[in-house]
Amino acid sequence: EVQLVESGGGLVQPGGSLRLSCAASGFTFTFRNYAMSWVRQAPGKGLELVSTISSGLFTTYADSVKGRFTISRDNAKRTLYLQMNSLKPEDTAVYYCVQGDSRGQGTQVTVSS
């Protein structure tokens, strides 16, 4: 079983930056072998796939965040990151770390002046 714990959310002004982290654990889970993703859920909306990084470090992004967000991973630390720059109010959401069918508890990101 995989356990995922997100952190790093908070309140930030438009144009600001945040860095989200996701610590992964699990006895049989070899972090480096799996693709990892960030998804988000804005108030009253469904889940949106934000970004994915493969085991080979290939990355994909939603059009809405391209050029502003960067996904990365540290396999030695079993940690996934999401660097978010030039944040907009529409980025306000709960952000979740996802691996397969496993999802963390989420971290709230609020972009507001």
Backbone torsions as a table, in degrees:
resi	resn	phi	psi	omega
1	GLU	NA	139.8	-179.8
2	VAL	-99.5	134.1	172.1
3	GLN	-112.3	132.1	-178.4
4	LEU	-126.6	129.2	-177.9
5	VAL	-128.6	114.1	179.9
6	GLU	-89.6	153.9	174.4
7	SER	-155.4	168.5	173.7
8	GLY	104.3	-3.7	178.6
9	GLY	-72.8	174.5	178.4
10	GLY	164.1	-168.2	178.6
11	LEU	-100.2	129.8	-178.8
12	VAL	-141.5	149.5	178.6
13	GLN	-77.3	155.1	174.8
14	PRO	-54.1	137.1	-176.5
15	GLY	91.3	-10.5	-178.5
16	GLY	-81.9	-175.5	-176.6
17	SER	-132.9	152.4	172.0
18	LEU	-144.5	154.3	174.3
19	ARG	-124.1	116.9	178.0
20	LEU	-92.2	147.1	176.2
21	SER	-126.8	152.7	176.0
22	CYS	-139.2	113.3	178.6
23	ALA	-92.2	127.1	-177.2
24	ALA	-108.7	142.3	176.6
25	SER	-148.1	167.6	-178.4
26	GLY	148.0	128.9	-170.8
27	PHE	-57.5	-40.4	-175.5
28	THR	-102.0	10.3	-174.4
29	PHE	-96.8	112.5	175.0
30	THR	-95.0	97.9	-170.3
31	PHE	-50.9	-45.6	-171.0
32	ARG	-67.0	-16.6	-176.1
33	ASN	-86.1	-5.5	-170.3
34	TYR	-121.3	144.0	169.1
35	ALA	-68.6	147.3	179.6
36	MET	-130.1	150.1	-177.7
37	SER	-137.2	159.0	167.1
38	TRP	-113.7	132.9	171.8
39	VAL	-126.0	162.2	178.9
40	ARG	-140.5	157.0	177.2
41	GLN	-134.8	111.5	177.2
42	ALA	-80.3	158.9	-179.8
43	PRO	-54.1	126.1	176.9
44	GLY	75.1	8.5	-178.0
45	LYS	-123.1	169.5	179.1
46	GLY	-84.5	179.9	179.3
47	LEU	-71.2	139.9	177.7
48	GLU	-123.8	128.4	175.0
49	LEU	-73.6	120.5	-176.9
50	VAL	-92.3	-49.7	-174.9
51	SER	-163.1	151.9	178.1
52	THR	-135.7	143.0	173.1
53	ILE	-127.3	128.5	-178.5
54	SER	-82.5	174.0	175.7
55	SER	-63.5	-26.3	178.2
56	GLY	-92.3	11.9	175.5
57	LEU	73.1	18.5	172.4
58	PHE	-76.9	133.7	-174.7
59	THR	-119.5	147.4	173.1
60	THR	-134.5	153.3	-177.1
61	TYR	-138.0	148.7	168.8
62	ALA	-65.9	147.2	-179.6
63	ASP	-56.9	-32.4	-176.1
64	SER	-68.1	-17.0	-177.0
65	VAL	-120.4	-3.2	-178.6
66	LYS	-58.0	135.4	179.8
67	GLY	84.5	-9.5	-179.7
68	ARG	-117.1	-34.1	-177.9
69	PHE	-108.4	147.8	176.0
70	THR	-134.0	123.7	177.1
71	ILE	-96.1	143.9	177.6
72	SER	-153.2	169.7	179.7
73	ARG	-145.9	149.0	174.5
74	ASP	-119.7	100.1	-174.5
75	ASN	-66.0	-33.2	179.2
76	ALA	-63.9	-36.0	-180.0
77	LYS	-93.9	-2.5	-178.1
78	ARG	53.0	46.4	-174.9
79	THR	-130.0	137.5	175.9
80	LEU	-107.0	143.8	-178.9
81	TYR	-127.1	156.8	169.7
82	LEU	-140.3	107.9	175.6
83	GLN	-87.1	122.6	-176.4
84	MET	-118.5	116.0	179.3
85	ASN	-116.0	164.5	178.4
86	SER	49.2	48.3	-174.9
87	LEU	-66.0	145.2	-178.5
88	LYS	-120.3	157.4	177.2
89	PRO	-55.1	-32.2	-179.9
90	GLU	-72.9	-5.8	173.1
91	ASP	-83.2	-6.6	178.9
92	THR	-60.6	123.5	-176.1
93	ALA	-177.1	169.8	165.9
94	VAL	-90.1	127.8	-177.4
95	TYR	-104.1	132.2	-177.8
96	TYR	-121.3	144.7	171.7
97	CYS	-93.5	136.7	-174.7
98	VAL	-133.7	136.7	169.0
99	GLN	-138.4	114.3	-178.2
100	GLY	59.3	-122.9	179.5
101	ASP	-92.8	2.0	-176.9
102	SER	-96.6	140.5	-180.0
103	ARG	-142.1	143.3	177.8
104	GLY	-77.2	-172.1	-177.5
105	GLN	-82.6	-15.9	177.2
106	GLY	93.5	157.4	175.2
107	THR	-135.2	134.5	-175.1
108	GLN	-81.9	131.3	172.7
109	VAL	-118.8	123.4	178.8
110	THR	-123.4	123.1	-179.9
111	VAL	-112.1	110.2	-174.3
112	SER	-159.0	147.5	174.9
113	SER	-93.2	NA	NA
